Amino acid sequence: MQTKATALNGVIDKYVSALQFVPESEYILKTSPARWSRKEILGHLVDSAQNNIRRFIVAQYDERSKIVYDQDKWVGLANYQNYPLPDLISLWYLLNKHICHILQLMPDEMAKRRTETEEVHTIEWLVDDYIRHLLHHLHQVLEMEPVPYP
């Protein structure tokens, strides 16, 4: 899992400064009441990191782990729209650094362990999916070329 930890570390180090240069006025803009602002998307990435930390740990010791979450409820209840932006960026950065730490410590044989979200997948698949998901949303927040995500 060292390679995946290195890949994730590269992503977060590449994008953290760009996130800090987006003005708060752009972060809080909502194109419609039903859509997330860029700040709420970043909050969603914080929630995703928290839930995936749990998945990556629990799947290593529990053969029947199942961790799901309601992303809209998490974003709404955390009220990311009113969260201090510098703290939100720092939280996103530190949670992802923690994921890198977990992946660096994970023995390679654990990568094939299975866990359930909405479907059953290996830890390795979840890590790859996590990175794709992260890039998809970072490109939304930073208004870059879209990264497709299922």
Order of alpha helices (4+ residues) and beta strands (2+ residues): alpha-alpha-alpha-alpha-alpha-beta-beta-alpha
